[in-house]
Amino acid sequence: MILIDTGPLVALCDPRDGLHTAAMKHLEDLARTPLCTCEAVLEEACFHLPHRAQRQRLRALLEHLNIAPASSVGDYAFWAAVFHWLAQYAEHEPDWADGCIAVLCGREKGLKVWTYDREFRTTWRRPDGTAIPMAVRAERRR
């Protein structure tokens, strides 16, 4: 299963985004793989897609691609794990969505992350210290 980060969602919903073309190609490459995302990513995406039409595209994208909610979120143990992860990487200033993605990948070993954020490749790890598996090759950082 592919866990989608904010960057690809925004790029798919905004044709003016610098990564739109890359995101469309990556989506084509990943079309047969089940997709999921988490609430924190959707919150960030809505922040970056403030206009009604953009949010309608986001909703349509979620429905059309059958993007599922990521499991294992919303309980106190999950929140505590994210706060612990954020504290470990505090000098890099990760946000809540980044922590959620890292912790989710630690809990569900089969997840791969579709992101354009360089830190997932270079710095951040799962809570157990292992690399976070990537779903696509590196693109320029958002």
C-alpha positions, 0 to 999 in steps of 0.5 A: 500500500502507498501512503500519500504525503501532502506534496503529491496530493497538492500537485495532483489537484493544482495544475499550476504546481511545479510538480503537477506533471511529475505527480501525474506520471507517478500516479500513472505508475502507481495506479494499480497499487492501493493508496491511503493517506492520513488526516494530518496530510489532508489537513495540510493539503487543504491549507495549501489548496484554499480555494473551493475548486481546489478542494473539490478536486481533492475530494474528487481525487480521493473518491476516484482513486479510492484513497483509504484512510490510513489505519492505526491513527487517532488513539493516545498511543499513536499520538504519544509515538508521534510526539516522541518521534517529533522530539527525536527529530526536533532540530529538523523541525518536522511537522505533525504530518511528517511524524504521522507518516513515519510512525505509520510506516513503523507500525505497518511495515508494508507501507511505502511513502509517496512524497517529494520531501527530501528529509524522508530519504535523507534524515527521517526514519521509522521509530525503530531507526529503519529507513522509510520505504519510498514509492517513487524516485526523488523529485525536487523538494517542495 
